[in-house]
């Protein structure tokens, strides 16, 4: 009888420790605490402010052409993701070559304005030949946003 009692107490204590709270991030960037009792609460009181580059791109969205400062630096990309994409020829250099061939310019003339990148997908905003263009990457496939073929 003693072993059964010990197994029962162990399993009850194990189940109680197995329930854990999780922290997740919403689409707007706020963190949410998901509790084990199926309730939730915001950790961050307000949504984080937009990145300065994204805000500048959004402000100039309606204007024709690109307005880039002379001291502008392209955003840094995750080197681990870029190393994984090298096998499928989908690194930022390959994406720039695709944009350059679509807009008939040199790859060095294509400037990355902002990026939202993950291993499986990414969205890029470029300035090519004075035109703002948005490209998507799904896996190793690169296509201009809004086009199907």
N, C-alpha and C positions, 0 to 999 in steps of 0.2 A: 504494500500500500504506500510505503514511503517513496519509492521511485515515481509512482504515478503523481503523487502530490508535488514532488519537486519538478517534474516535467510540466505539470499544469501551471505552477507558479512561474517557471521560466518562460513559458509561452505567453502568459498574461503580461509579464514585464517586457518581453520582447515586442509584443504588439503595441504596448503603450509608447515605447521608445521609437517605433517605426513611423509613427505619425509625425510629420515634420512640416514646418512652414516653408513656403517657397516665395522667392522674390522674382517678379517678372517685370518686363518693360513694355509699356504700351506703345502704340504707333507714334504718339506725339512726344515720346521720350520720358514720360513720368514713370517712376518705379511704383509697383503695387505689391503689397504683402498679402499673399494668399494663405490664410490660416487653415489649420487642420479641421476646424469646426465649420468649414464651408462659408466663412465670412472673409471680407477683404477690406483693406484700407490703403489709402495713398501714403507712401513714404515721403515723396516730394510734394510740397504744397502747391507748387505751380510748375507748369511745363518749362523746360529749359529754353533759353533763347536760341534763335537760329544762328548757325555759323555765319560769320561775317561775309564769307564768299557767297554762300547761298543767298543771303539777304541782298547782296549787291547784284547777283544774277537775277533775282526775282524783281528787283527795282528796275532793272534795265530790260526786262523781258519784252516790253512792247516796242522798244526802240529798234530801228534797223541797225545792223552791224554790231561790232563788239567795241566796247569802251574799256580798254585794258590799260592800267597804269604802267609806267616805264619800269618800276621796281617790282612788278608782280612776280610771284613765285608760284609754280604749280603745286597743288596739294601732294603730300607724301602718301604713297600707297603702301599697303601691308606687304612686306617682303616675302612672308611665308605664302600668302595667296598668290603672289606673282610667280614664285618658284614652282608652285603646283600647276599654274596655268601655262608654264613654259612648254610642257609636254604636248599640250593641245594647240599650241600656237595661238594663244588668246591673251598674251600679256598686253600691257598698255602700249608697247611699241607696235605690236601687231594691230591693235585697234586704231592707233594713229595712222598706220599705213593704209588701212581700210578707208578711214575718213579722207585721207589725202587722195586716194585714187577716186573716191566718189566725188570730191570737190575739185579735182584737177589742180592740186598744189603739191608742194613738197611736204614730207612728214615732219620736217623741222618747223614748218609754218603752222602746224596744228598745235593749238595751245589748250591744255586741259584746264577748264574753269572750276568744275567741282565733280566729285565722284561719290557714289554710294555703292560700296563693293562688298560682296560676300564671295565665298568660294564657288557657289553654284550659279550666282547671277550678279549683275551689276548694271548701274545706270551711269552714263558719263555725259557731261556737257562740255562741248568743245567750241573753240572759235577757229573756223577754217575759212580762209579767204574773206575775212570780215563778216562772216555769217555764223550765228549761234546755231549749233546743231546738237541734237540729243541722240545718243546711241545706247542700245541695250545689248547686254551679253547674257545669254542663257547657256550655261555650260561653256562650250567652246565656240558657239555660234554668235556672230556679231552682226547686228542689223540696226539700221536707223529706226529710232522710235517712231511709231505710227505707220510703218510700212510692214506689209505681210510678205511680199515677195520681191 
